[in-house]
Amino acid sequence: GEDNPVRVIDLFVDELDLQGLGFASAQPAVTGRPGYHPDLLLKLYIYGYLNRVQSSRRLEREAQRNVEVMWLTGHLAPDFKTIADFRRDNGTGIRNACKRFIALCRELDLFRHAVVAIDGSKFKAVNNRDKNFTPHKLEQRIKQIEESIERYMHALDTADLTQPAETEAKTKNLKEKLVRLKNQMRYLQEMGERLRQAPDEQVSLTDPDARSMATSGRGTGMVGYNVQIAVDTEHHLIVAHDVVNLGHDRTQLASMATQPKAAVDEENLEVLADRGYYKGPEILACERSGITPFVPMTMTSDNKARGLFDKRDFVYQADQDVYRCPTGRLLPRHHQSVEQGLVIHTYYNLGACMQCPIKARCTTAERERRVRRWEHEAVLESMQRRLDTSPGKMRQRRSTVEHVFGTLKFWMGATHFLTKTRPRVQTEMCLHVLAYNLRRIISLYGTKGAMNALRWAAV
């Protein structure tokens, strides 16, 4: 039909300069039998990711029975190996095609509000938890084997003392189990040596780039990747994304904020992120790049829970470079230190603290209460004031980016990435993002409207 979404895929790929984007074999050789053109395989993959058919073997079957795919490929039916090799060998081209679609959205003026929400989520890798090793896991497994060996040795001693005829088969079975356990112990000891040589003390056997990551459930975790996305708050288009193998988001804010700034080509960009991204140097890097971040402060002190004053009860007076404590006394700056590359200033007033009537509510130290301040903490205080005057920012962040992750994981189903190593996983994620953005454009404009918009933007 004229309103079938498959026509949008066909038009988008036909408008691309595949050779300029870096696709292999976009220009056929003069000699030899020509292979499948990259535009055919790219159309097939975009259709597959748009319709929750990501496997190369399933795409092979769809090309033989699905009317939409037959129309899209011109009745050509590549085998699964050809389809899989295309995704493996054209990572650069697929990533550039994803960027080209973002550029088309910018030309359609879909990013005029210049506000993006950033978040990260864990996705499973092609690596079982039993084939991932960390020092803690190794220690636990060695402990289990030692307990099993001890238990079997006691069972053998008991069998030697009793010596009934029916225990011979049981004794033989126990000895075989002991041999297997001792082999496992030697294997784990060798793995311990590999862990000591690994930079991050972690080894994954199936996918060497995958890492063990904690999830929200207590005592749970997965071996996978941390997918980062930046989503436009107006139309919910994915402006930028990345795949990292760090289990936290603390060092990702600056890199994930500068990518959408370049993509939307706006001077003033607002970035919304949750408190997992709160890190002083990252926020400072955003400010210096002309990006306005909104990140809630993380509270690492337990003073409030213990009934003590915390740092928020001390007011900094910039004109005098002092802190005012809850009793109104001033704490001047005494010295500075460098910790993890950060210049920290320390403020205290020994005389005032020793005479303070409510010192027990302020500190458990014998002498004085000290307040530490980062040299660029004014940037963090300015951001907190913005958050206080814009209480709806975090609600806007949740309603923007959480839905996108939910949609992507629903499309993937209860499965994992199909490729191994981080570069190939990044390519696979690009196909997910491209399919999602294409679906959003079709939802915004309709099929015919999307085709007209893509034609206009491509001119």
MONORJO-V254306 format. One record per backbone hydrogen bond with DSSP energy under -1.0 kcal/mol. CO is the residue of the C=O (numbers start at 1). NH is the residue of the N-H. E is the energy in kcal/mol with one decimal. If there is no record, write none. Layout:
# MONORJO-V254306
co: (CO | CO)
nh: (NH | NH)
e: (E | E)
This chain:
# MONORJO-V254306
co: (1 | 4 | 5 | 5 | 6 | 7 | 8 | 9 | 10 | 11 | 13 | 16 | 17 | 18 | 23 | 37 | 38 | 39 | 40 | 41 | 42 | 43 | 44 | 45 | 46 | 47 | 48 | 55 | 56 | 57 | 58 | 59 | 61 | 62 | 66 | 67 | 68 | 69 | 70 | 79 | 80 | 81 | 82 | 83 | 84 | 85 | 86 | 90 | 91 | 92 | 93 | 94 | 95 | 96 | 97 | 98 | 99 | 100 | 101 | 102 | 103 | 104 | 105 | 106 | 114 | 115 | 116 | 117 | 119 | 121 | 123 | 124 | 125 | 128 | 129 | 131 | 133 | 134 | 135 | 136 | 137 | 138 | 139 | 140 | 141 | 142 | 143 | 144 | 145 | 146 | 147 | 148 | 149 | 150 | 151 | 152 | 153 | 154 | 155 | 156 | 157 | 158 | 159 | 164 | 165 | 167 | 168 | 169 | 170 | 171 | 172 | 173 | 174 | 175 | 176 | 177 | 178 | 179 | 180 | 181 | 182 | 183 | 184 | 185 | 186 | 187 | 188 | 189 | 190 | 191 | 192 | 193 | 194 | 203 | 207 | 211 | 213 | 217 | 222 | 223 | 224 | 225 | 226 | 227 | 228 | 229 | 230 | 230 | 231 | 232 | 237 | 240 | 242 | 244 | 249 | 252 | 253 | 254 | 255 | 257 | 258 | 259 | 260 | 261 | 269 | 270 | 271 | 272 | 274 | 275 | 279 | 280 | 281 | 282 | 283 | 284 | 286 | 287 | 292 | 294 | 302 | 303 | 304 | 310 | 311 | 315 | 317 | 317 | 322 | 323 | 324 | 325 | 329 | 331 | 332 | 335 | 337 | 339 | 342 | 343 | 344 | 345 | 346 | 347 | 349 | 350 | 351 | 358 | 359 | 359 | 361 | 371 | 373 | 374 | 376 | 377 | 378 | 379 | 380 | 381 | 382 | 383 | 384 | 385 | 390 | 392 | 393 | 394 | 395 | 397 | 398 | 401 | 402 | 403 | 404 | 405 | 406 | 407 | 408 | 409 | 413 | 421 | 422 | 423 | 424 | 425 | 426 | 427 | 428 | 429 | 430 | 431 | 432 | 433 | 434 | 435 | 436 | 437 | 438 | 439 | 440 | 441 | 442 | 446 | 447 | 448 | 449 | 450 | 451 | 452 | 453 | 454)
nh: (4 | 7 | 8 | 9 | 10 | 11 | 12 | 13 | 14 | 15 | 16 | 18 | 21 | 23 | 26 | 41 | 42 | 43 | 44 | 45 | 46 | 47 | 48 | 49 | 50 | 51 | 53 | 59 | 60 | 61 | 62 | 63 | 64 | 66 | 70 | 71 | 72 | 73 | 75 | 83 | 84 | 85 | 86 | 87 | 88 | 89 | 90 | 94 | 95 | 96 | 97 | 98 | 99 | 100 | 101 | 102 | 103 | 104 | 105 | 106 | 107 | 108 | 110 | 109 | 270 | 233 | 272 | 231 | 229 | 227 | 225 | 417 | 127 | 131 | 132 | 205 | 203 | 138 | 139 | 140 | 141 | 142 | 143 | 144 | 145 | 146 | 147 | 148 | 149 | 150 | 151 | 152 | 153 | 154 | 155 | 156 | 157 | 158 | 159 | 160 | 161 | 162 | 163 | 167 | 168 | 171 | 172 | 173 | 174 | 175 | 176 | 177 | 178 | 179 | 180 | 181 | 182 | 183 | 184 | 185 | 186 | 187 | 188 | 189 | 190 | 191 | 192 | 193 | 194 | 195 | 196 | 197 | 198 | 133 | 210 | 224 | 222 | 220 | 213 | 125 | 211 | 123 | 244 | 121 | 242 | 119 | 239 | 240 | 117 | 236 | 232 | 230 | 228 | 226 | 252 | 256 | 257 | 258 | 259 | 261 | 262 | 263 | 264 | 265 | 292 | 116 | 294 | 118 | 277 | 278 | 283 | 284 | 285 | 286 | 287 | 288 | 291 | 290 | 271 | 273 | 306 | 308 | 307 | 313 | 314 | 324 | 321 | 322 | 317 | 331 | 315 | 328 | 325 | 323 | 348 | 346 | 344 | 342 | 339 | 375 | 337 | 373 | 334 | 371 | 353 | 354 | 355 | 361 | 362 | 363 | 309 | 347 | 345 | 377 | 379 | 381 | 382 | 383 | 384 | 385 | 386 | 387 | 388 | 389 | 393 | 396 | 397 | 398 | 399 | 401 | 402 | 405 | 406 | 407 | 408 | 409 | 410 | 411 | 412 | 413 | 415 | 425 | 426 | 427 | 428 | 429 | 430 | 431 | 432 | 433 | 434 | 435 | 436 | 437 | 438 | 439 | 440 | 441 | 442 | 443 | 444 | 445 | 446 | 450 | 451 | 452 | 453 | 454 | 455 | 456 | 457 | 458)
e: (-1.3 | -2.0 | -1.1 | -1.3 | -2.0 | -2.3 | -2.7 | -2.3 | -1.9 | -1.6 | -1.2 | -1.2 | -1.8 | -2.4 | -1.0 | -1.4 | -2.7 | -2.2 | -2.0 | -2.2 | -2.6 | -2.5 | -2.2 | -2.8 | -1.9 | -1.3 | -4.0 | -2.2 | -1.9 | -1.6 | -2.4 | -2.1 | -1.1 | -2.9 | -2.5 | -2.4 | -2.3 | -2.6 | -2.4 | -2.0 | -2.8 | -2.5 | -1.7 | -1.4 | -2.0 | -2.7 | -1.2 | -2.5 | -2.3 | -2.2 | -2.2 | -1.9 | -2.0 | -2.3 | -1.7 | -1.5 | -2.1 | -2.1 | -2.0 | -2.1 | -2.2 | -1.4 | -1.9 | -1.7 | -2.4 | -2.3 | -2.5 | -2.9 | -2.3 | -2.9 | -2.4 | -2.2 | -2.3 | -1.4 | -1.3 | -2.6 | -2.2 | -2.9 | -2.2 | -2.3 | -2.6 | -2.5 | -2.0 | -2.1 | -2.3 | -2.5 | -2.1 | -2.2 | -2.9 | -2.3 | -2.2 | -2.5 | -2.4 | -2.0 | -1.9 | -2.2 | -2.3 | -2.3 | -2.0 | -2.3 | -1.6 | -2.0 | -2.6 | -1.3 | -1.2 | -2.7 | -2.2 | -2.0 | -2.3 | -2.2 | -1.9 | -2.0 | -2.3 | -2.0 | -2.1 | -2.5 | -2.4 | -2.0 | -2.3 | -2.2 | -2.1 | -2.2 | -2.6 | -2.1 | -2.1 | -2.2 | -2.0 | -1.3 | -1.6 | -2.4 | -1.8 | -1.1 | -1.2 | -3.1 | -1.4 | -2.6 | -2.4 | -1.6 | -3.4 | -2.3 | -2.0 | -2.7 | -2.6 | -1.9 | -2.4 | -1.8 | -2.5 | -1.4 | -2.7 | -1.5 | -2.9 | -2.8 | -3.0 | -3.3 | -1.9 | -2.3 | -1.5 | -2.2 | -1.3 | -1.3 | -1.9 | -1.9 | -3.1 | -1.1 | -3.1 | -2.5 | -2.3 | -3.3 | -2.0 | -1.5 | -2.2 | -2.6 | -2.1 | -1.7 | -2.2 | -2.3 | -2.6 | -1.4 | -2.5 | -2.2 | -1.4 | -3.2 | -1.4 | -1.9 | -1.7 | -3.0 | -1.4 | -1.5 | -3.2 | -3.4 | -2.2 | -2.3 | -2.8 | -2.0 | -1.7 | -2.7 | -3.4 | -1.8 | -2.6 | -2.0 | -2.5 | -2.8 | -2.8 | -2.6 | -2.2 | -2.2 | -1.1 | -1.4 | -1.7 | -2.3 | -2.0 | -2.9 | -3.5 | -1.9 | -1.6 | -2.3 | -2.3 | -1.9 | -2.1 | -2.0 | -1.7 | -2.1 | -2.3 | -1.7 | -1.6 | -2.2 | -2.1 | -2.2 | -2.2 | -2.4 | -1.1 | -1.8 | -2.1 | -2.3 | -2.5 | -2.5 | -1.8 | -2.4 | -2.1 | -1.9 | -2.4 | -2.1 | -2.6 | -1.6 | -2.3 | -2.5 | -1.8 | -1.5 | -1.6 | -2.6 | -2.9 | -2.3 | -2.3 | -2.9 | -2.2 | -2.2 | -2.1 | -2.3 | -2.2 | -2.1 | -2.2 | -2.7 | -2.3 | -2.5 | -2.1 | -2.3 | -2.4 | -2.5 | -2.2 | -2.3 | -2.6 | -1.9)
